[in-house]
């Protein structure tokens, strides 16, 4: 089967996906990119949606071996923003026309944390109501694993999207990334709870993990399809020097970037109408990484609206960009980046996943 036939298939096997992920010559990559954008325009439209991200706490109860804010890293200055700071950030986000906010933190499940998040969601939904956003800003949560009852509390409070990255669906590789008390099956169960609760369900993987193969990434994509995932947030694996995995290093920049872009394109081709984020980690690999992600079929990007005084303490990997930029600087910069590739931002919209709308109809 030639490449054109492969790009226009209806159903993809693991072998088909692996072949597409492995493309490296310029002509083939251009065909892959073009097909991804055809699918994007047909199924999701070419608008880019903003999610203003507030990294509101770096306290974490988990000890993932790759993560800079893991519980055992004693060199991190720990913080939790006040409710006032989080709500102020969300209000600013709404006033700028971003339409949606992401509340992200380290993973905790204690009662005080759950109540804090629940109260913040309720307040944000109230204070961001306007003529342009009659139901307030859209809220995506990314606060880790919880029981179903907790997810129901968050949903009833007003959050309607949830991102729980699985990082890899390969059990052997998952065990390499996590202590024994962190189970892949438990992560998968949480994704099921989220779906049952009514959330738009998001997940994602790291790309280029030491020991990872393209066959594993192909299986990840099939997992997204089998689980009917609504949105994907994924990016290149980047080392944090104060973690157990630091000694294993990371892929060279150019192949890591291309593999990450291929993952975006292939996810778009196979999954069609989902939301896919062009993540900040792409910009850590190369300065125009987020633009490149958008040019390979992504349709979401997340300007950082975390107060600058704490941003450097939420560093999951080395070289995280935009540590010192103010919110207004970030807004202007990112808009210019989006428009530089011929796309535009859909302001004052939640930008919900079209896949989710089709799934529940």
N, C-alpha and C positions, 0 to 999 in steps of 0.2 A: 504494500500500500504506500503510495507516495504521500508527501506531506500535505498537499492540498486535500486529498481524500480524508486524511486523518483529522485535519482541522475542521472538517464539515460533517463528521460523524454525529449520529444522534446519541448513541450510548458508548461510554468509554470503559474499557477494561483497565486493570492496574497496569498492564503492559503498555497500553496506548498512552496512559498518563505519564508513565515513566519515560517513554520515548519523547514526549513533548517537553518534559522537564529537562531532558538531557540536551536539548538543542543548544548549539554554541556558535555555529557559523552565522555570519551577519545576515545573509539572505534569508535563512530559515527563521532567525529571530525576528526579522522584520515581518515575515508572514504571520508568525505567532502573534506579534503585537497588533498587527492590523486586524486579525480575526478577533482578538479579544475586544478591540474597540468597536468592531461591527456588532458583536454580541451586546456590549455595554449599551450602545445607542438603541438597539432594538428592544432590549428587555428592561433596562433601568434608566435610560436617558443619560445625557452627557453632563448634567448638573453635578456640581460638587457640593457636598453637605458638610457643614462645620459641626464639630462637637467640642465646645470649650471644656478642656479637661482641668479639673481641680484635684490635685494630688494632696488630699487633705490630711493624711497621716502616714508615717512610715513605720509605725509600730506593727510588728508582725509576729504571729505565734508559730509560723512555719520556718523550716530550716533548709529550704531548697539549695542545693549545692552550687548553683550558678548565679544566685541573686544577691545583689549588693545590699539589700535591706533585710537579708535573712536574720533570723533571731540571734544567731551566734556571732554576728559581726558587731564587735564592741567598739568599732571605730566610727560608727555612724551617730551623728547627733539626732536623737529621736525627737519627734514633734507630733502634735496633733493640733490642727487649726481650730480656733474657736468657732462655735456655731455662727457668730456674727461675721467672721471672716469668710466662711464658706458661703453664706447667704449673700453677702456683699459681692462676692465673685460671681455668683449665679445671676444676680441682678445686672451686673455689668455686662455679662454675657448676653442677656436678653436685650439690653439697651443697644448693644452693638449689632443686633440682628442675627446673632449666631443660630438662634432657634432651638438649640439643644446643648445640654451640659452633660459631662461625664464626671461622676464622683468616684474617685479611685483611691484605694488605700492598701496598706498591707492587710494580710488576712487575720481577722480575729472573729471569734464567735461568742465572746462573753456578753452577758445580758446588758451591761452598761453601753457597750459599743452598739449593739443592735438597737437599743432604744434611742441612742444619739442619732444614728443614721435615719431611723424612722422619723424622728422629729424634724430633722433637717429637710428631708424630702417633703414633708407636709408644708413646711414654711416656704420652701422654694416655690412649690406649686401655687401658693397663695400670692406671694409678693411679685411674681413675674407675669401675672395676668395683665394683658393689655389689649388694645384693639387689634394689633397684629398677631398677638399670641393669646387668643381668648381662653385657652386652657393652660396658660403658662408655658415655660420652656419644656421641651422633651427632656426626660431624665434617663440616662444610662447609668447603671450601677456596675462597679467592678470591685467588689469587696469580698470575693472568695467563696469558699464552701460553707454552706449552712444547711440546716434541716428545712424541710418543706414548709413548716409553719412560719419560719423566719422569712423565707421568700414570699410567702403570702402576705405577711405584714408589710414588707417593702412594696409589694405590688399595690396593695390597698392604699398605702400612703401616697402613691402617685408615680412611682418609677414604672417604666413600661419596657425598658430594654435592659438586658443584663449580659455582660461580657465575662465569661469564665474560661480563660485560655487553658487548654489541656496540655500544651507544649509538645507532646508527641502521643500518638496512640499505640506506639510499640511498647509492649510491657517491659522488655529488657532494657530499652533505652530510658524509659520512665524511671525504672529502678536505679539507673545510673545517675539520674538527676535529683533524686529525692531520698530522704531517709526511709527506713522500713515502715514507719507508721503513716506514711503518705501513700495512698493506694490509688492506682489508676481507676479501678472499678468504682471507688467512691466519688472520684471526679466525674466519671460518666453518669453516675446516679444523680449527682447534683444537676447535670444538664437535663436529665429527664424531669426532675422536680421543677425546674424552671419552665420547661415546656408545659407541664401539667398546670402550673400556676397561671399561665397566660402571657408570660414574658415573650418578647422577641428575643430569641436565644442566639447569643454570640459566643464563639470560641476561636481558637487559633493555635498555631504552633510556632516554635522557633525553627529557623531554617539554617542549616549548616552546623548543627550540633556535632561535636567530635563523636565519630562512630555512627552517625546517621547516613543512610543511603537514599538515593532517589527512589528506590522501591518503597522505603518507609514513608517518604513524603507522598508517594502515589496512594498508599493505603490511607494516609491522613485525609487526602482529598475525598476518597471514597467514603470515609467515615463521615465527613461533612455532608455528603450527599445522602447517605443512608439515614443519618440523624435529622435530615431536613433542617439543617442549620440556616438561620436567617441572616447572619452577619459574621464576617471574619475579620479578626484583628491579628495579624501575624507579621513577623519581621525577622531579620537576620540575627543569628546568635552572636552576641558580642560579649567579650570577656569582661568581668569585673575582677580587678586584681586582688581583692580581699575575699575571695571565695575558694573553696576546695578545688574547683574545676579550672582555676586560673592557669595551673601548670600545663594543662592540655592545649592551651592556645586556641586559635580560631583560624578559619579559612582565610586565605589571601583575599584582599579587598575585591579585586575584579571578579573572580569566580563566585564569591559570596554574593555580590550585588546581582550578577546575572541570574544566579539560581533563585534569589529572592524575587526578582522581577518575573522570571518564568513562572514561579508559584502563583503570583497574582494573576498573570495572564491565563494560566491553565485553570485556576479556580473560576475565573470569569467564564471561560469557554464551557467548562463542565457544569457549573452551578447556575450560570446565566443571570438570574434576577436578584441575587443576594446583594447586600451591601458589603463592600470590601474597603478597608482602610489603607491609606498610604501612611505608614507609621513614621514616627519620629526617628526610629532606629535606622531607617533607610538614609535619613539625612546625616546620621552619625557615620555612615560608611562613605558617603560622597555628598558634597554640599547641595546638589540638586536632587537628592534621593527621593524626596517626597513628590517632586514634579515627575520624576521618572516612574514612580509607582502609579501616579494618576494616568500617565501615558500608556501604561500596560493594562488598564482596565479597572483601577480602583476608583471609587466615587465618594469617599469620605476622608477627611483629614481633621486632625485635632490640635487646634492652637492651644498652647499652654497658658492657662489663666491663673495658675498657682502663684501666690505672692512670691516675688523674686527672692525675698530673704530666706525662704526655706527650700527653694528648688534644688539647690545643690545637695540637700540631704535626702532627696528622693532620686537617687542615682542607682538604677538597677544594673547598669553596665558603664564601662569607661567611654568617655567621649560624647556623652549626651549633649546635644546642641541646645541652644537657646536658654542657657542657664541665667543670663543676666539681662535679657531683653524684657522691657516692660510690656504690658498688655497691648498698648496702642502700637508700639513698634512691631510686635508680633502680628497684629492684625494687618497692618499695612504691608509687611514683608510677605506674609502668606498669601494675601490677595494678589500681589504682584506675581508670585510664583505660579499660582493657579492660572492666571490670565496669560502668562508667558507661553503656555502650551495650548492656547486657544480654547480653554474651558472657562466657565464662570461659576460663581458661588450662588446657590439658591438661598438667599437670606430670608430670615423670619419663617423658616419651615423646619418641621421636625425631621424631615427626610427619612421617614420610616422605610423599612425594607419592603420592596414590592413582593418579595418571596413570602414574607409573613402575611401580607394582605391576601395573596393567593392561597396560602396554606389554611387560613381560617375561614375563607369564603365558602 
